[in-house]
Amino acid sequence: MKSSWFATALYLAFAPPVLADALFDFYQQLHANPELSHFETNTAALLATELRKAGFQVTAGVGKYIDGSQAHGVVAVLQNGTGPRLLIRADMDALPIAEETNLPYASKVTSTNAAGQQVGVMHACGHDLHTTTLLGTAREMAARRSEWQGTLVLVGQPSEETLDGAQAMLRDGLYQRFGKPDMALAMHVSAGLATGVIGVYAGATHAAVTSIDVTIRGVGGHGAAPHRGKDPVVMAAQFINQIQTIVSRNQDPLDPAVVTVGSIHGGTKRNIIPDEVKLELTTRAHSEKAMNIIVAGIQQAAEGIAVSNGLPAERKPIVKIIETETGPANINDKKLALKVKAAITAALGSDRVNDGFPIMGSEDFARYSLQGQQIPTVLFNVGVIPAGLLAQAKAGKVQVAGTHTSKFAPEAEPAIQAGVQAMTAAAIDLLQK
């Protein structure tokens, strides 16, 4: 029997384009109507409807958050004889960002966030493209059942941006209800790759993340008499400066790590010294050793601030790890990554596939591999920036808007086509007869 690589290449050479107008319409509909994490009701319903039309057995409303509330996960199963079980996951949620792309299908949606603030909502991380690629892959795999054998499990996952979506799916018995997969795949858009180029990295693609809240407590007072209080604003400034040395002076520079203070809130009026200042931190690392150094450094810095400012024990800073926004590094199984890369290369050509590169962003796809990486997983990247523009950016002539920014505008049509081709090629190779 001829290899699946040959069959896939032959199919792609003579088949009509993978991306039909209807699929791009689906993408535009998602992009124009984004939904925040935990609220992906319409996105999930639309995806479930289309997957049923493609011939999959679909279950909606999968996922249970730690507070007991129901998630909007979608699981679609297509059984095609005996063979391996492959899971393919796409995330569905958007970000609280007001879109400024001027695209004809740009989002004008606003919503209320957890803090009660009115915010713009935008697919600024490409999850709409991921979901569309999942649907395109579903249609391809259903149409090409003669080329593969086994069970395909497609997951439309909620709440990746809040890092609790994969946990919610697993907490609701994803593997017990739909079968534990032999392997799992996912994709992510990349603003560092030219449109349609696929990057498959063997190793840690995304960093582990630990989200930490720190409350610097002081003794409030009048701004004109600071000596009668203990100013938490000044202590917060000292703390922020101190923790910058964790990475620069305590961490091996060859083992990447990041400590960022993304939010700081304190005080109500210029002449009032507040009782406390609250900070929200995100920390990233590719190794467990590095993460342990970061967390210990933050705790030690907080203790040191209390001592150096003469705070009583009951007013020392509070350091709290936010478990629901904490996750492990995403590590591509090296053997599976090489196999996936070979299959995609055979389908798209060696000029459109490279070794990819790691980043310090996080990805809760890592959860699907389970503790100790019991299940081999691979997440590959799909480029979404026009090659000419990317070349200019690398030469320092222009700036390219990246993910999580208001001007992120991926070159969607060819990127979706490449994503569907790549994911389908990999899936058929992994489920070959």
N, C-alpha and C positions, 0 to 999 in steps of 0.2 A: 504493500500500500504506500502511496506517495505521502511524504510528510505534510503536516498541516501548514508548514511554512510555504511550501510550493502551492498548495491549494489556496491559501490566503492571497498570495501574490497574484495568482492567476485570476482569482475573483476580482481583486482590485483593479487589475489591468483591463478587464472587459465589462465590469459592472457599471451601472449608472452611478453618479455621485452619491455618496452616503448621505449627505445633508440635503434633505428635501425642504421645499419652502415651508411645509407644515412644521418641521422641526425648528426652523429659525423663528417662525411665528410663536412657537411655544416658548423659546428663549426670550423673545421680546416681551411676551406677556409676564413672565417671571420677573424680568428686569424692571418693568414698569410698575409692578405690584409687589415690592419686597415686604417681608415680614420679619420682625425681630425674633430673636431666640425665645423659645417657649410659646410663640404665638404663630407658628407656621401653618395655621389651619387651612387656608385656601391653597397654599402651595402644595401641601400634602394631599389635599383632595384632588387637585388637578393632576398631580403625578400618579396617584392611585388609579384614577379613571383611565389615563393613557396606558398604563401598564396592563390593566385588565383588557383593554382593546388589543394589546399586543399578544395576548394569550397566556398571561401569567396568572397564577393564583395569588390574589393580593389580600393582605391583612393591613388595615389601617389602625391608627391609634395605639401603636406599639411604643412602649417606653414608660417608665415610672421614675419620676424625680424623687430626690431624697426626702422631700416634704410630703410625698404621697400623691402629688398631683400627676395627672396623665400627660404624657408627651404625645407629639404628633408624628411619630415614626411610621414609616411605610415599609413593609416587607413583601417582596414579590418573589414567588418561587416558580421555576419552570423545570420540571423533571423530564429527562430525556434518556431513559434507560439507566442501566447500572454504570457506575463510574465515580470519579471524584466529585466532591461538593466544593464549589467555588463561590465565595461571597465577593460581591462588588458593592462598594459603598460610595454614596455621594451625599454631601451635606447640603441643607436647604435654607439655612437662616441667613439673614442680612444684618447690617450694622447700623448703629444710630449715627448716621452721617447724612447731611443734606447734599444731594448730588449737584455737581456743577460741571457736567460734561457737555451739555447742549446737544446730546444725542436726541434723535426724534422720538425715541422710546424711553427717555430719561425718567427716573422716578420723581414724582412730586408728592410722594406719600409722607405724611407726618404721623407720629405716634407719641404715646406717653411712656417714658421709661420707668424703671423700678423706683427712681427717686421722685417720680411725679412731674418730671420736666417734659415739655414738648420738644421733640427732636425730629429731625429729618431721618428718613430711612432709605438705605441704599445698598444694593448688592456691590459693595466695594471690595469684596474678596473673591469674586468669581463663583460663588456657590450656585448662582443661576446657570452658569456655564457647566458646572459639574453635574447639576441635576439634568440639564438638557442632554449632556453626553451620556448619562446613565440611561435615559429614555432611548436615545439613538442606538446605544449598544443593545438594549433590550429588543428593539425591533430587528436589528441585524441578527442577533443570536436566535430569535424565534424563526426568522426566515431561512436560516442556514443550519437547521437542526440536523441535516444529513451529514454535517461535517464534524459534529462533536457528540459526546456521550457523557452523561452524568447529571448532576443537579446544579442549577444556577440559582443563587439566592441574591437578589438585588435589595439593597437597603437605602432608603431615603431617610437620612438621619437629621433630626432636629438639633439645634443648640450646640453646634460646634464652637461658635464664638464664645460661649460661656463655659466651655469645656466640661459640660455635664450631659451632653446628648448621648455619647457612646455609653457612658455609665448608665444612663437611664434605660437604654435599649437592653443592655446586659442584665440590669437589675430586674427587668420585666421578663427575663427568661428567654432572650433571643436565641441562644444556642439550644436550650431545652425544647423550645417550641418549634424551631425551624431547622434544627440539626446543627451540630458543630462542624464548621467548614474545615476542609483539609488545607485551605489556603485562602488568602483574601487580598484583593486589589483595591486601589483607589487612585485618583488623580487630583492634581491641583494646578491651577493656572500659575504662570510665572512671568513676572515683568522683567526677568533677567534673561529670557530666551526669546529668539525671534519667532514670530507667528508660525505655528505648525511644527516647530522643532520639539522633539521629545527628549527629556533628560531623565535618565534612570540611574540613580545613585545607589551604590552598594554600601550600606552602613547607615549611620545616624543621619537622617534627612532633616529632622526637626528636633529642637531642644526640648528637654524636660522643662516644665514651668512650675514654679511655686509662687502662688499669690499670697501676699502678706499684708495685713493691716497693722499699722503701728499707731498707738495713741500716746502722744507725749503729754503727760500730765504735769501741771505746774500749780502755782497758787496765784489766783487772779488778783487784780488790784487796779489802781488808777495809773494811767499812762504817765502822769506827772510825778509819780512816786514809785518807780520800779523797784527800789531797794526794799520795799515792804512786801513784795511778792516774789514769785519764782516764774519768770517769763517763759512759757512753753513755745512761743514763737521763736525766740532766740535759741532755745534748746533744739527745736526742730531743725533750724538752720545748721547748728553744730552737728546734729545727727546725720543730716543729708550729706554734709561734707565728709564726715567720718566714713560712711559706708561706701563712698566712692573708692576708698583705698582697699576694699576687700578684693576687688578684681585686680586693681593695678599693683598691689603690693603683697597680697596673700595667695593669689591664685596663679597656677602655672600658666604662663602666656600661650603655651602651645595647646592648652585645653580650654576651649572657648567658654566664656561665661559673661553674663550681663546682669547688672543691678540697675533698675530704673524706678524712680519715684514718679508715678504718673498723675498723682492727685494729692493736693495738700489743702486742707481747710481748717481755718481757725479764726476766731475773733468775730466781733459784730460791729465794732466802731473804733475809730483811730485812737481814741484816748482811753480805751479799756484794755487792760491786760487780761486775756482770757484764761480760763482754767485749763484748757487743753487744746491741742492741735492734732488733727487726724490725718494720717498719710496712708496712701494706697501704693503698694510696691508690686512690681512684677520682676521675678528673677528667672534667668534662663541658664541652662548648662547642658552640655552633651554627655557629661559623665555624672555618676552618683557621687563620686568623690568631690567634684567641683560644687555640686549643689549642697552637700553637707558643709563645705567650707563657707559658702554664702550664707546659709541659714544661721550657722553658729556665729558668723561675723556680725550679722544684724542683731542677734540677741545680745552679744557682748557689747556692741556699740550702744544699745539701748541701756544696758546696765551701767556702762561707763558714764553716760550722760547724767543718769540719776546721781551717781556718786560725785561726779565733778561739780554738780550744781547743788549739792547738799540737800537733795530731796529725801524726805522720810520714806521708809520702805513701802508704806501704803500709797505713796504717790509715784512710785517708779513707773516707767512706761509699760504699756501692755502690748505685747507682740503676739499676734494671732495669725496662724496659717489658715487660709481659706481653702478647705479641703475640696469644695465643689469647683474651684477654679485652679486646681492643681493636677498635674498629670505627668506621666513618664515621657522620656524621649521616644520619638518614632524611629525605629531602626528597621531598615529594609533587610530582610534575610538575603545574604549574599548569593547563595545558590539560586534562590528564586529570582532575584534581581537579574542575574546573568541570563537566565532562561527567558524572562519577560523581555529583556533588552534584545535578545537574539530574535525573538518572534516579531517584535515591533520593527526591528531593522529589516527583516526579510520582507515585511509588508510595505514599509515607507521608504526604504533606502537608507544607506549608511550616512548620506549627507544630511539627513533629517533626524538623526538620533545621536545623542552624545552621553557622556558619563554623568551629566548633571552636577549638582553641587549642594552641599548642606547649607542650611540657614539657621538662624536663632529663633525663628518663629516657632510656635507650638502647634500641635495637631493631635486631636484626641482619637484619631484613627489608630494610634498606638494601642488603645484599650482592647481592640479586637484580637490582638495577638495573645492576650491573657498574660498573667504573671509568668515571668521567666521565658517569654516568647515561645509559648507552647505551639502557637499556630504561625507558620511562616507568612509574612505579609510584605507587600511592596506597594509603595505610593510613588508614582512617577509624575513628572511635571510636564505641562504643555505650554509652550511659549505663546504669548498673546500680543506681543509688540511688533509692529512692522520692522523688518530687518534694517531698512534704511534709517529709520528713526532710532533704533537701538544702536546702530553704528555711530550715529551723530552723538548720542548720549555718552557712549564709551569714549568718544574723542573730546568730551567736555563741552560740546557746542550747544546742546540742549539738555533739558531735564525731562525725564519720563515720569509721569505720575504712576506711582506704584500702588499696590493693594493697600486698603485701609485709608485711602485718601479720597477726597471729594471729586477729583478729576480723573480717577481711574476709569479708562475706557478701552477695554480689550478689543482687539480686532476679532470679533466674535465668530463670524461665519466660518472662516478657514480654520480657526482654532477648534471649533466644535467638530468640524469634519475630521481634523487630525486626531482629536481625542477619541472620537467614535472608531475610527480606523485602528488606532493604536490599542484601545481597550478590547475591541473585538478580536484583533489578531492575537493578543495575549490570551484572552479567554479561550479561544478555539484551540490554541496550542496546549494550554493547560488541561483542556478537556478533550484531547484528541482520542479517537477511537483506538 
